[in-house]
Amino acid sequence: MPAEVKPKIGDDAQISLDGQEKGELTLLAEQLRDIGPRLNDDPRWTSAARELSCRLPMRLRQTLRRFTWNSGREAMLLVRNLPVEPENVPDTPTVRGSVQRETTTPASALMLIAMAMGEVIAFEKEKTGALVQDVVPVPGMEQFQGNAGSIKLNMHTENAFHEHKPDLVGLMCLRNDHENVAGLRVASVRNAVPLLSARTREILHQPRFVTMAPASFEMADGMEEPHGILAGSFEDPDLKVDFSSTIPSDDEAGQAMAELEAVIERVAHTLILGPGDLAFVDNRLALHGRNSFQPRYDGRDRWLQRVFVHLDFRKSRVMRMADGQVLGAGEAVR
């Protein structure tokens, strides 16, 4: 597909809150923020987030509901003009595993929107199971293939190795990099599949690939059973691959995977998120990554906050202690 006819992010894949809507969301987020014990991971607070999410501005609720029904050709949604005031954002964290434990207005707005779409979840072995996670560059980890790095991050399904990977991944910008060049890259399988050969599509549906746990997971062994990269409907398949950690079982499978990666690069979009922009990626249908950027470690580096959402919360119950929001290391919780 020539670059000049690459599909654009359409109006159906984004919403910008107007002044009244932003004001309503801000008041709701501040109300949630101040609910004790003012900890994002406390069950009482997440319960309040679940209840208050029903009071989001109507146009926003309608947009979220349409997206969870069908995430569209681009398999992503961009929500703009959230209550993030750049002058009030503290210094960007610089430590590995950084998370947002204490409630803030931006994190509360993020949780409200995510809870209106499904259930926010986390993984015990990633970011210590925090529900709101920081995506920041970390000194000494520039070459890391993960959220702490600053080199190009390969396109991937989030936690592709996991039986209960997120259905949606939300990334909200508090601050972009100094040069404003760091971008979220997104590519939809719905744009990619028509460009693949029939034989490649056939191979990608076959269980000829295995996926390791990503480096951000604190696991010694995360390889799952062989799987297909494409699954479900041949006409409108789901997609599961991580170009850093998915391994083909043979040369033919490797060639099919390489063809897919080339096509993904052709259809990928790069979104430069600014403060108050929130992108939700349908993790079943789209891959995401990041281009490279140069951090300065001066407190003003790029800072995103991330949440994971399950649309069918019940499916992961066996891995969640006391019916909480955090999934165990991959074995059933007893």
Secondary structure, DSSP 8 states (H G I E B T S, - for coil): --GGG-----GGGEEE--HHHHHHHHHHHHHHHTSTT-BTT-HHHHHHHHHHGGGS-HHHHHHHHHHHH--TTTTEEEEE--S--GGG------STT-B--B--HHHHHHHHHHHHHSEEEEETTSGGG-SSEEE---TT-TT-SSTT--S-EEEE-TTTTSTT--SEEEEEEEE--TTS---EEEEEHHHHGGGS-HHHHHHHTSS-EEE---TTS--S------B-SEES-SSS-EE--BTTTEEESSHHHHHHHHHHHHHHHHH-EEE---TT-EEEEETTTEEEEE-------SS-S-EEEEEEEES-GGGGGGGBGGG-SEE-SSS---
